């Protein structure tokens, strides 16, 4: 990543903090976590470990996508803004 991309990615956490702390985010997250706990309780220890690895892989992939989307969207927005202002 370039310095600009790193700066944008770093700002994503700060930008998203109010949303992450909001009921709009927290309520569905709590419901999902509750369902996951209930599901895991029906698994053997080995299955729980496999499930945890699968969920970690999915979370990592989604986080990477979200981070790149934020960076690309910001960079493209800046480029579009500069293009429009030069016209």
N, C-alpha and C positions, 0 to 999 in steps of 0.2 A: 504494500500500500504506500501511496505517496504521503507526504506530510499533510497535505490537504485532506486526503481520505482518512488518515488517522485522526486528525482534529475533528472531522465531522463524526466519525464513529464514536469518539470519546464523548462528544456532546450529546449523542443519542440518549445515553443513560440519564443525563441531567434533564434533557428535554422531555423524556417519557416519565420522569419521576412522579409528577402530579397524577398522571393517569394510572400508574402502577399502584399508587396509594388510594385510588378512588374506589368507591363501591362498585362502579361500573366494571372494573377489572377484578376486584377482590371477590365479589359474590360468585361469578361463574367459576373462578379459579378454585374457590373453596368447594363448590359442588363437584368439580372434576376431581379434586383431591380426595373427597369423600368416596366417590365411586371407585377410584383407583385403590384406596385402602380396602374397601369391601371386596373388590375383585381379587386383590393379592391374598386376602385371608383364605380364599378357596384354593390357593396354589400350594404345592409342596415347596420346600426350601429351595430346591434346585430350580423349580419353575419360577419362583420369585426372583432369583438371581438372573435368570434369563430375561424375565420381564423387565427388571431394572436396567439391564444392558440395552435392551431394545428401546426403552423409553429414553435413556440417556442419548442413544444414537439419534433418535427422532428429535429430541430437544436441541441437540447440537446442530443438526441439519436445519431446523427451523430458525434457530438463533443466527446462524450464518447467513441464511437467506434474508432474514429481516435486516440484519446489519448491512448487507450489500445493497438491499433495496433502498434503505435510508440514504446510504452514501451516494448511490447512483442517482436517486431522485433529487438529492440536494445539488449534486454537481450538475446534472442536466437542467435543473431549475435555474441555477446561476448562469449557465451557458445560454439558456433561452432568454433570460432577463437581459443579459448583455447584448444578445442578438437583436432583441426588440428595441432596446434603447439606442442602438447604433443606427437603426433604420430611420 
